[in-house]
């Protein structure tokens, strides 16, 4: 890295660099890394392209990061737009709050009940704000149904499936063939574009992108996976 930086005239600042060891071992050992004579600090969590990555590959930190940002914006809207109509409040939620919860979810879709509930809690709070319903006895589930809002967990699955569709159709520069294996024709039930679900030994890998998305993909209706473009695929997916 130092040689690369010198070749291209880009100087590293050691004080702004850190290392992260990705492992689940109880005693991973100790290894230090140096740049320009400075030993880099080891971190258990780091931010990359707006996503919090943890050394155990779990999504607790990213979930907390996203929900805190979304809740902060929602609280601002409560204070300043409480007098607005339901339609205006809904647009504010869709435009300013939900994007924090949807950002890059194809990559970091959490799978533990705790993290899923934390994210859904923000939308439930938003439903009260949009409908101006704060009574304790009010059913938030009924509010969500009346607004026609799907669970954010369903939206994250749709994002993953759309991402996978784009890979299969050459719309994303990701070599999916390295991580997937077509399912034998004799064992297929359903549509013809199915893949073998990878064998997994840990919950982290089992709930990572490819194993988790392949399970959902294999269960899609044939009319969905054969859509001619991503836009029509998303429409068909939302109407199933």
N, C-alpha and C positions, 0 to 999 in steps of 0.2 A: 504494500500500500504506500509506503514511504517513497519507494522508487517510482511508482505511478504518479504520485503527487509532484515529485520533482520533475518528472518528464513533462507533465502538463502544466507546470507552474502554479499548482494549487497547494498551498501550505496547510497542513493539518494543525489545529489548535488542540493539543493534548488535554487541556482543561475542559474542553467541550466533547471529548470522546470518552466512551465507556464500552465495556464488554458485557455480554450476557451469555451465560452457559445454559443451553437448553438441555435439561436432564430431569429425571424423576428419581434419581438415585439418592439415597439418604446421605451417603458419603461420597460425593462426586470427585473428591480430591481437590488439590489447589494448583492452579496454573496461572501465572501472571503474564500479561502482554505489555509490551513497551512500544511507544512511538516517540521518536526524537529524544530518547533518553528518559522519558517520563513513563512511569508505570500507570496503566489505565485502571480506573476504578471499576470493580465488577458490580453490576446491577441485577436485581431480580425482575425488573420491569423496565421496558423502554418504549418510546413512542416512535412509530414508523408510518409515514404517510397518514397521520391522523389517527392511527389505531394503537392502543396500548397492548403490547406483546409481553407475556409473562414467561419466565423461564420454565414453568411447568405446562405451558401451552393451554392454560385455562383462560376463561374470559371474564373473571371476576373484576379485574381492574378496568377493562374496557367497558363493561356493563355499568360500573360505578361512574366512570368518566362520562358516558353518554347520558345517563339518567340525571346526573347532577347538572349538566349543561342544559338539557331539555327542561328540567324542573325550574331552573333559574329563569329561562325565557318565559315559561308558563306563568310563573309568579309575577313577572313584569307585566304580562298581558292582563292578568287579573286586576292589578292595581290601576292600569291605565285604560282598559277597554271594557270594563264591566258593564258599561251602559250600552254597548253596541248590540246589534241584532244577532240572532243565532247564526245566520248565514255569514256575517262578517267575522264572527268569532271562529267559526269553523274554518274559514279561509286563513285566518291568522294561525290557527293550530297546524293546518296542513303546510303552510308556507314557512313558519318560523320555529315550530317545535318539533314536529314529526321528522323532519330531515336529520336532526341530531340522533334520533333513534334508528333511522334507516341507513345512515351513512355506512357504506361498504359492508352491509350485513351479509352479503354473499360470502364474504371471507371470514367473518367472526360470529356468525349466528350461534348464540349461547344455547346450551342444552340442559343445564341444571334447573330444577324447579325454582330455586331461589333467584337466579338471574332472570329467568323468564317472567316471574312474578314482579320483579323490580321494574322491568321495562313496561309490562302491562299496567302497572300501577300509575305510571305517568299518563297513559291514555285514559285511564279511568278518572283521574283528576281532571283531565282536559274535558271529558264528557260532562262533568259537573259544571265546569266553567262555561262551556258552549251553551248548555241548556239552562244555565243559571239555577241549578238545582243543588242545594247544599244541605238539605234535610237529611238527618242521619238515617231515617227509615226509608229513604228513597232507594230503589233498586238501580244500581249502576249498570247492571247487565241489561235491564230494560232500556236504560238511556242509550247504551251502545247500540242496541238493536233498532231503536227508533231513529238513530242517526245513520244507521247502515254502515257502521265502522266494523271491519273485520279485525280479529285479533292480530296484533303485530307479529305474533309468531307465524301466522299464515302468510303475512306479507314477506317475512324473511325467507320462508320456504319458496315462495314464488320468485323471489330474487335469485335464489340459488338455482332453481330449475331453469330460469331464463338464461342465467350465465352458462349453464351446462348446454342448453340448446344452442347458444351462440358458439360455444366451443365445437360442437358437432358439425356446425354449418360453416366453419371457417371464418366466423365473425370476431373471434378473439384469438390472439396469437399465443395460445396455450396448447402444448402438445398433450392432449387428453389421452392419446393412445399409450403414453408411458404409464399412466395410472389406471387404465381400464382394460377390460378384456370382454369382447362380445360374448353374449350368452349363447351356448349351443342351440341350434334350431330345434332339436328334438325335446329340449326342456323348456321351451318358451310357452307361456300362457299369456295372452294379451297381445300387445303390439309387437312388431318385429324388430324394433331397435332397442333391445334390452342388453344389459351388461351384467357380468358376474359380480355379485356383492363381495368385496374383498374380505378375507378372513382377518379378524381383529382380536387382539388380546387385552387391549386397554380401552376404557371408556373414552379417553381423549381421541384415540385414533378412530374408534367406532363412530364418533360424532363429528369427525372432521369432514371436510367438504365432499370428497368423492364417495366414501362409503355411505354417508348419510343421504347425499343427493341421489345416488344410484338407486337406493331403496325406493325413494319417492318417484323417481323417473320411471322405474319399471312398472309402477302401479298406475301410470297415467293412461287415459283412454287413447286408442289409436288415432282418433281424429285430432287430438291435441299435438302429439309429437310429430305429426306429418304436416303441420301448418307451414305455409311457404315462406313466412318471414317472422321475425321476432315480435313485431307489433301484433300480428294476428295470433301468434302463440300466446302472448300475455292476455289477450282478450279471451281466447278459448280457455285458458287456465283459470281466469277469474270467474268464468261462467259455469265451471264444472260443479 
